[in-house]
Amino acid sequence: MGAISNATVTIVNNDNNIEFESVSGSVSEGSGSITMWVKRLGDANAAASVKYATANGTAKARSDYTARSGTLNWAAGDATAKSIVVPIINNATRENSETFKVNLSLPVGATLGVSKTAIVTIVDND
C-alpha cells in the first residue's frame, strides 16, 4: 500500500454578499424619510453593485411614500455600508400603520445575502 502521506488544505473564504443591515424599519409619518442601510460582507477586492426598488404593500407610492429605485455601487476595496433614502409623505388622513418593501436584486460582482428584502412600517401621526 505504501507510506501514509498527509496533505494540508486551506479553504479561502471568498464569499461576497450584499444584504440589508436590518430587515425591518419603522418611521413616523411626519419624519420626512427613512434610511435603509445595505452592507457588503466578505471579499471586497473587486467592484460590486446591486439594484434596489421600493414596492407597495399596504402603503402606496405617491400617497404614503415616494417610490425609489436605483443602483448601489462599491469600488474595489470598498466595504462601507450604502444608504437608500425613501421620502415619507405626511398626509392628513387618519389610518392604521402601513408597510412597503425595499428589495435588492441583480447583484454584479457579488451575491445577495439572506436579507434581500426589508419591510418598512409607516406609523400614522394623525
C-alpha positions as CSV (number, residue, x, y, z in Angstrom):
1,M,0.0,0.0,0.0
2,G,2.8,2.5,0.5
3,A,3.5,5.1,3.1
4,I,0.8,7.3,4.6
5,S,1.0,10.8,3.4
6,N,-0.7,13.9,4.7
7,A,-1.9,17.0,2.9
8,T,-2.9,20.3,4.3
9,V,-5.8,22.0,2.6
10,T,-6.6,25.7,3.1
11,I,-10.0,26.9,2.2
12,V,-10.1,30.6,1.5
13,N,-13.4,32.4,2.1
14,N,-14.1,34.5,-1.0
15,D,-17.8,35.0,-0.3
16,N,-19.0,38.4,-1.3
17,N,-22.6,39.1,-0.1
18,I,-24.7,42.2,-0.2
19,E,-27.7,42.5,2.1
20,F,-29.7,44.8,4.3
21,E,-28.3,45.6,7.8
22,S,-31.9,45.2,9.1
23,V,-34.8,43.5,7.5
24,S,-37.3,45.9,9.1
25,G,-37.6,49.6,9.8
26,S,-40.2,51.9,11.4
27,V,-40.8,55.6,10.7
28,S,-43.4,58.1,11.8
29,E,-45.4,59.6,9.0
30,G,-44.1,63.1,9.9
31,S,-40.4,62.1,9.9
32,G,-39.8,63.1,6.3
33,S,-37.8,60.0,5.3
34,I,-36.4,56.7,6.3
35,T,-32.8,55.5,5.6
36,M,-32.2,51.8,5.0
37,W,-28.6,50.6,5.1
38,V,-27.1,47.9,2.8
39,K,-23.9,46.2,3.7
40,R,-21.3,44.3,1.8
41,L,-19.9,41.2,3.6
42,G,-16.8,39.1,2.8
43,D,-14.3,39.7,0.0
44,A,-14.3,43.3,-1.2
45,N,-11.4,43.0,-3.5
46,A,-13.4,43.6,-6.7
47,A,-16.1,46.1,-7.5
48,A,-19.7,45.2,-6.9
49,S,-23.2,46.6,-7.3
50,V,-26.8,45.8,-6.6
51,K,-30.1,47.3,-7.8
52,Y,-32.9,48.3,-5.4
53,A,-36.5,49.3,-5.7
54,T,-39.4,50.0,-3.4
55,A,-42.7,48.0,-3.7
56,N,-46.2,48.7,-2.4
57,G,-47.7,46.9,0.5
58,T,-50.5,48.4,2.4
59,A,-48.6,51.7,2.0
60,K,-48.9,53.0,-1.5
61,A,-46.3,55.1,-3.5
62,R,-47.4,58.7,-4.2
63,S,-49.8,58.7,-1.2
64,D,-47.7,57.3,1.6
65,Y,-44.1,57.3,0.4
66,T,-42.2,58.3,-2.7
67,A,-41.1,55.3,-4.8
68,R,-37.3,54.9,-5.2
69,S,-35.1,52.7,-7.4
70,G,-31.5,52.8,-8.4
71,T,-28.1,51.1,-8.1
72,L,-25.7,51.0,-5.2
73,N,-22.1,50.7,-6.2
74,W,-18.9,49.6,-4.3
75,A,-15.5,50.2,-5.7
76,A,-12.8,47.5,-5.3
77,G,-11.7,47.6,-1.7
78,D,-14.8,49.4,-0.5
79,A,-16.8,47.6,2.2
80,T,-18.7,50.6,3.6
81,A,-22.5,50.4,4.0
82,K,-24.5,52.3,1.5
83,S,-27.8,54.0,2.1
84,I,-31.2,54.1,0.5
85,V,-33.3,57.1,1.5
86,V,-37.1,56.8,0.9
87,P,-39.2,60.0,1.4
88,I,-42.3,59.5,3.5
89,I,-45.4,61.6,2.7
90,N,-47.2,63.2,5.7
91,N,-50.9,63.2,4.8
92,A,-53.8,64.3,7.0
93,T,-55.7,61.0,6.8
94,R,-56.1,59.0,10.0
95,E,-55.1,55.5,9.2
96,N,-53.5,52.4,10.6
97,S,-49.8,51.7,10.3
98,E,-48.9,50.7,6.8
99,T,-46.0,48.9,5.2
100,F,-44.0,48.8,2.0
101,K,-40.9,46.8,0.9
102,V,-37.4,47.7,-0.3
103,N,-36.0,44.9,-2.5
104,L,-32.4,44.2,-3.6
105,S,-31.8,42.5,-6.9
106,L,-29.4,41.8,-9.8
107,P,-26.1,41.9,-8.0
108,V,-22.9,42.2,-10.0
109,G,-19.6,41.1,-8.6
110,A,-21.4,39.7,-5.5
111,T,-24.4,37.6,-4.5
112,L,-27.4,38.5,-2.5
113,G,-27.3,37.6,1.2
114,V,-30.2,36.3,3.3
115,S,-31.6,39.8,4.0
116,K,-32.5,40.9,0.4
117,T,-35.9,42.4,1.3
118,A,-36.6,45.0,4.0
119,I,-40.1,45.9,5.3
120,V,-40.8,49.5,6.3
121,T,-43.7,50.3,8.6
122,I,-45.1,53.9,8.5
123,V,-46.7,54.8,11.8
124,D,-49.6,57.3,11.4
125,N,-49.2,60.6,13.2
126,D,-52.8,61.9,12.9
